[in-house]
Amino acid sequence: MPARYAQRVIAAARRILLALAWLLALAALALGGAGIVAQWSHPPGTPARAELTWAGDRAVTPSLDAAQMDLAAIAGDVDRLALLARGALAAITAEDQEPFVAALSEGRDISRTIEAASASLGAGLAGLPGGSVTDSIAHGADTLARRTAMIAALESTGGLARSWAELTAGSLAASELISLLADHDRTVAAAAVEGRAANYEAALAILARAVAQLERATAIRDQLVNTSDVATLDAWLGRNRRYDAALIGLYTALRDAGGLVTDAVRAAYREEGAARAILPPDTRGLVLIVADIGRGGLNQAVIAIEQARGRLNLALEAMTPLGDGGS
């Protein structure tokens, strides 16, 4: 009896030891599987496995640093272009047009420089790692994101040369228009001086120049009508055109009457007075004309330049400081 009981105890102990062995084996397998999962949850290209992309990141960092410096230079040129654009708009009505013309010329050169530099930098960035999905194996996410951010920022410079060309064309047209209208006022005033001195032929010759100035202004108006609000300009031209015709009629009547006051002269005087009564009292109408033209295109060009400037500066502020990319 005791021997049989001892055998049963030994058999039970063996079963317990075997169960414990299986439990230990299962635990080991579970721990090993967890390690494998943990390893694959941090693939190359993530900060958790930075050592796998360190060599690739270090190799491409100098090129990215150089590209970032080039982008900063382009951003500086865009800053200058925005300053010139605002200055050109402010100088349209200035008596001295030399600064205005100089600003347009400098802006043209800078916009071309931006266009060429952007094309060159874009080609360089296209040749760096990041264009293929497999590049994430050898390069970290931060490195690839840096290249992507520069490409996106560079896209904001597209069309700046066209925007400046539009600004230049509109500004030159507005500048010439303002000059013509101001010259027209001075020309009519000079004709009136001759008319008051009874030099009617001389007055009529001067008024012929005034009429030609309004014709040129009307031609510019016809160019702007598709892109600008010309309602104020039309009113200005119409009133000045009427006054020119009235003054020509008066001096012609006086010349033909030999200086005598005839019915024709009286009628001409009445028309001259009516036409003069509706003339703008001062040059504030010129400012309104420029504002109308600006709303039709000039301001849009300035806005496009300012938007590009903002996007470039924001992108540069968000980028890795130079020298930190390969650490």
C-alpha positions as CSV (number, residue, x, y, z in Angstrom):
1,M,0.0,0.0,0.0
2,P,2.7,2.5,0.9
3,A,4.6,1.7,-2.4
4,R,1.5,2.2,-4.5
5,Y,0.8,5.6,-2.8
6,A,4.3,6.8,-3.4
7,Q,4.0,6.0,-7.1
8,R,0.9,8.1,-7.4
9,V,2.6,11.0,-5.7
10,I,5.6,10.8,-8.0
11,A,3.3,10.7,-11.1
12,A,1.4,13.8,-9.9
13,A,4.6,15.7,-9.3
14,R,5.8,14.8,-12.8
15,R,2.5,16.2,-14.3
16,I,2.9,19.4,-12.3
17,L,6.5,19.9,-13.4
18,L,5.5,19.3,-17.0
19,A,2.8,21.9,-16.8
20,L,5.2,24.4,-15.3
21,A,7.7,23.7,-18.1
22,W,5.0,24.4,-20.7
23,L,4.0,27.6,-19.0
24,L,7.6,28.8,-19.0
25,A,8.0,27.9,-22.7
26,L,4.8,29.8,-23.6
27,A,6.0,32.8,-21.6
28,A,9.4,32.8,-23.4
29,L,7.6,32.7,-26.8
30,A,5.3,35.6,-25.8
31,L,8.3,37.7,-24.7
32,G,10.1,37.0,-27.9
33,G,7.1,37.8,-30.1
34,A,6.7,41.1,-28.2
35,G,10.3,42.0,-29.0
36,I,9.8,41.3,-32.7
37,V,6.6,43.4,-32.8
38,A,8.4,46.2,-30.9
39,Q,11.3,46.1,-33.4
40,W,9.0,46.3,-36.5
41,S,6.9,49.1,-34.9
42,H,9.9,51.4,-35.4
43,P,10.9,50.9,-39.0
44,P,13.8,52.9,-40.6
45,G,13.0,56.5,-41.2
46,T,11.4,57.2,-37.8
47,P,13.1,58.9,-34.8
48,A,13.0,55.6,-32.9
49,R,15.3,54.0,-35.5
50,A,17.4,57.1,-36.3
51,E,20.6,55.1,-36.3
52,L,19.4,53.3,-39.5
53,T,19.1,56.6,-41.5
54,W,21.9,58.5,-39.8
55,A,24.4,58.0,-42.7
56,G,21.9,58.9,-45.4
57,D,20.7,62.0,-43.5
58,R,24.2,63.1,-42.8
59,A,25.1,62.8,-46.5
60,V,22.2,64.9,-47.8
61,T,22.2,67.5,-45.1
62,P,24.9,69.8,-46.8
63,S,22.8,69.9,-50.0
64,L,19.7,70.7,-48.0
65,D,21.6,73.4,-46.1
66,A,22.8,74.9,-49.4
67,A,19.2,74.8,-50.8
68,Q,17.8,76.5,-47.7
69,M,20.4,79.3,-48.1
70,D,19.3,79.7,-51.7
71,L,15.7,79.8,-50.6
72,A,16.5,82.5,-48.0
73,A,18.2,84.6,-50.8
74,I,15.1,84.2,-53.0
75,A,12.9,85.3,-50.0
76,G,15.1,88.4,-49.6
77,D,14.6,89.3,-53.2
78,V,10.8,88.8,-52.8
79,D,10.9,91.1,-49.8
80,R,12.6,93.8,-51.9
81,L,10.1,93.2,-54.7
82,A,7.2,93.7,-52.3
83,L,8.8,97.0,-51.1
84,L,9.3,98.2,-54.7
85,A,5.7,97.3,-55.5
86,R,4.2,99.4,-52.7
87,G,6.6,102.2,-53.5
88,A,5.6,102.2,-57.2
89,L,1.9,102.5,-56.3
90,A,2.6,105.4,-53.9
91,A,4.7,107.2,-56.5
92,I,2.3,107.1,-59.4
93,T,0.9,110.6,-58.7
94,A,4.2,112.1,-57.7
95,E,5.4,115.1,-59.8
96,D,8.9,113.6,-60.0
97,Q,8.5,110.4,-61.9
98,E,12.2,109.4,-61.8
99,P,11.9,107.3,-58.6
100,F,8.8,105.7,-59.9
101,V,10.4,104.6,-63.2
102,A,13.5,103.5,-61.3
103,A,11.4,101.3,-59.0
104,L,9.7,99.7,-61.9
105,S,13.1,99.0,-63.6
106,E,14.7,97.5,-60.5
107,G,11.6,95.4,-59.9
108,R,11.7,94.0,-63.4
109,D,15.3,92.9,-62.9
110,I,14.6,91.4,-59.5
111,S,11.5,89.5,-60.7
112,R,13.6,88.0,-63.4
113,T,16.3,87.0,-60.9
114,I,13.7,85.4,-58.7
115,E,12.3,83.4,-61.7
116,A,15.8,82.2,-62.7
117,A,16.9,81.3,-59.2
118,S,13.6,79.5,-58.4
119,A,14.0,77.4,-61.5
120,S,17.5,76.5,-60.6
121,L,16.7,75.7,-57.0
122,G,13.7,73.6,-58.0
123,A,15.8,71.5,-60.3
124,G,18.3,71.0,-57.5
125,L,15.7,69.9,-55.0
126,A,14.2,67.5,-57.5
127,G,17.5,65.7,-57.6
128,L,17.7,65.1,-53.9
129,P,16.2,62.1,-52.1
130,G,12.5,62.3,-51.3
131,G,10.9,61.7,-54.7
132,S,10.6,58.0,-54.3
133,V,8.7,56.0,-51.6
134,T,11.8,53.9,-51.1
135,D,13.8,56.9,-50.0
136,S,12.3,56.6,-46.5
137,I,14.5,53.5,-46.0
138,A,17.7,55.4,-46.1
139,H,16.6,58.8,-45.0
140,G,14.7,60.1,-41.9
141,A,11.2,61.7,-42.0
142,D,12.6,65.0,-40.9
143,T,15.1,65.1,-43.7
144,L,12.5,64.2,-46.3
145,A,10.0,66.7,-44.8
146,R,12.6,69.5,-45.0
147,R,13.0,68.9,-48.8
148,T,9.2,68.8,-49.3
149,A,8.7,72.0,-47.4
150,M,11.3,73.8,-49.6
151,I,9.6,72.6,-52.7
152,A,6.2,73.7,-51.5
153,A,7.6,77.2,-50.5
154,L,9.3,77.6,-53.8
155,E,6.0,77.1,-55.6
156,S,4.9,80.5,-54.2
157,T,7.3,82.3,-56.5
158,G,5.6,81.0,-59.6
159,G,4.1,83.8,-61.6
160,L,5.9,86.7,-59.7
161,A,7.5,87.9,-63.0
162,R,4.1,87.9,-64.6
163,S,2.6,89.8,-61.6
164,W,5.4,92.4,-61.9
165,A,4.8,92.7,-65.6
166,E,1.1,93.4,-64.9
167,L,2.1,95.9,-62.2
168,T,4.5,97.7,-64.5
169,A,2.0,97.8,-67.4
170,G,-0.8,99.1,-65.2
171,S,1.4,101.6,-63.3
172,L,2.9,103.0,-66.5
173,A,-0.5,103.4,-68.0
174,A,-1.8,105.1,-64.9
175,S,1.3,107.3,-64.7
176,E,1.0,108.4,-68.3
177,L,-2.7,109.0,-67.8
178,I,-2.2,111.3,-64.8
179,S,0.6,113.1,-66.6
180,L,-1.7,113.7,-69.6
181,L,-4.5,115.0,-67.6
182,A,-2.3,117.3,-65.5
183,D,-0.6,118.6,-68.7
184,H,-4.0,119.1,-70.3
185,D,-5.0,121.4,-67.4
186,R,-1.9,123.4,-67.8
187,T,-2.3,123.6,-71.6
188,V,-5.9,124.9,-71.3
189,A,-4.8,127.4,-68.7
190,A,-2.1,128.6,-71.2
191,A,-4.7,128.9,-73.9
192,A,-7.0,131.0,-71.6
193,V,-4.1,133.4,-71.0
194,E,-3.8,134.0,-74.8
195,G,-7.6,134.2,-75.1
196,R,-7.9,137.0,-72.5
197,A,-5.2,138.9,-74.4
198,A,-7.3,138.6,-77.5
199,N,-4.7,136.4,-79.2
200,Y,-7.4,134.0,-80.5
201,E,-5.3,132.2,-83.1
202,A,-2.6,131.4,-80.6
203,A,-5.2,130.3,-78.1
204,L,-6.8,128.0,-80.6
205,A,-3.4,126.5,-81.5
206,I,-2.7,125.7,-77.9
207,L,-6.2,124.2,-77.4
208,A,-5.4,121.9,-80.3
209,R,-2.7,120.4,-78.2
210,A,-5.1,120.1,-75.3
211,V,-7.5,118.2,-77.5
212,A,-4.7,115.8,-78.6
213,Q,-3.8,115.2,-75.0
214,L,-7.3,114.2,-74.2
215,E,-7.4,111.9,-77.2
216,R,-4.3,110.1,-76.0
217,A,-5.9,109.8,-72.5
218,T,-9.0,108.3,-74.1
219,A,-6.8,105.8,-75.9
220,I,-5.3,104.7,-72.6
221,R,-8.8,104.5,-71.1
222,D,-9.8,102.1,-73.9
223,Q,-6.8,99.9,-73.0
224,L,-7.8,99.8,-69.3
225,V,-11.6,99.3,-69.7
226,N,-11.3,95.5,-69.7
227,T,-9.4,95.3,-66.4
228,S,-10.3,98.5,-64.5
229,D,-13.2,100.6,-63.4
230,V,-13.1,103.7,-65.6
231,A,-16.3,105.3,-64.5
232,T,-14.5,108.2,-62.8
233,L,-12.1,108.6,-65.7
234,D,-15.0,108.7,-68.2
235,A,-16.6,111.5,-66.2
236,W,-13.4,113.4,-66.0
237,L,-12.7,113.1,-69.7
238,G,-16.3,113.9,-70.7
239,R,-16.3,117.2,-68.7
240,N,-12.9,118.3,-69.9
241,R,-13.8,117.4,-73.4
242,R,-16.9,119.5,-73.2
243,Y,-15.0,122.5,-71.8
244,D,-12.3,122.3,-74.5
245,A,-15.0,122.3,-77.1
246,A,-16.7,125.3,-75.4
247,L,-13.5,127.3,-75.2
248,I,-12.7,126.5,-78.8
249,G,-16.2,127.7,-79.8
250,L,-15.8,130.9,-77.8
251,Y,-12.4,131.9,-79.2
252,T,-13.5,131.0,-82.7
253,A,-16.6,133.2,-82.3
254,L,-14.6,136.0,-80.9
255,R,-12.0,135.7,-83.7
256,D,-14.7,135.7,-86.4
257,A,-16.5,138.6,-84.8
258,G,-13.4,140.7,-84.6
259,G,-13.7,140.9,-80.8
260,L,-17.3,142.2,-81.0
261,V,-20.0,140.7,-78.8
262,T,-22.4,139.1,-81.2
263,D,-25.2,136.6,-80.7
264,A,-22.8,133.8,-81.5
265,V,-20.3,135.2,-79.0
266,R,-23.0,135.4,-76.3
267,A,-24.1,131.8,-77.0
268,A,-20.5,130.7,-76.8
269,Y,-20.0,132.5,-73.5
270,R,-23.0,130.8,-72.0
271,E,-21.8,127.4,-73.1
272,E,-18.3,128.1,-71.8
273,G,-19.7,129.1,-68.4
274,A,-21.9,126.0,-68.2
275,A,-19.0,123.7,-69.1
276,R,-16.7,125.4,-66.6
277,A,-19.3,125.0,-63.8
278,I,-19.1,121.2,-64.0
279,L,-15.3,120.9,-64.1
280,P,-13.7,119.2,-61.1
281,P,-12.7,121.9,-58.6
282,D,-9.2,120.5,-58.1
283,T,-7.0,117.5,-58.8
284,R,-8.6,115.1,-56.3
285,G,-10.3,113.5,-59.2
286,L,-6.9,112.3,-60.4
287,V,-6.4,110.4,-57.1
288,L,-9.8,108.7,-57.6
289,I,-8.8,107.7,-61.1
290,V,-5.6,106.1,-59.9
291,A,-7.6,104.3,-57.2
292,D,-10.1,102.9,-59.8
293,I,-7.2,101.7,-61.9
294,G,-5.5,100.2,-58.9
295,R,-8.6,98.2,-58.0
296,G,-8.6,96.8,-61.6
297,G,-5.2,95.2,-61.5
298,L,-2.4,97.0,-59.7
299,N,-3.5,96.0,-56.2
300,Q,-4.0,92.4,-57.3
301,A,-0.4,92.3,-58.5
302,V,0.8,93.7,-55.1
303,I,-1.3,91.1,-53.3
304,A,0.2,88.3,-55.3
305,I,3.7,89.4,-54.4
306,E,2.8,89.8,-50.7
307,Q,1.3,86.4,-50.6
308,A,4.4,84.8,-52.0
309,R,6.5,86.8,-49.5
310,G,4.4,85.5,-46.6
311,R,4.6,81.9,-47.7
312,L,8.3,82.0,-48.2
313,N,9.0,83.6,-44.8
314,L,6.7,81.2,-42.9
315,A,8.3,78.2,-44.6
316,L,11.8,79.4,-43.7
317,E,10.8,80.1,-40.1
318,A,9.5,76.5,-39.7
319,M,12.6,74.8,-41.1
320,T,15.5,73.3,-39.2
321,P,18.1,75.9,-38.5
322,L,21.2,75.5,-40.6
323,G,23.8,73.2,-39.1
324,D,21.2,71.2,-37.0
325,G,20.1,68.8,-39.8
326,G,22.9,66.3,-39.5
327,S,23.4,66.2,-35.8
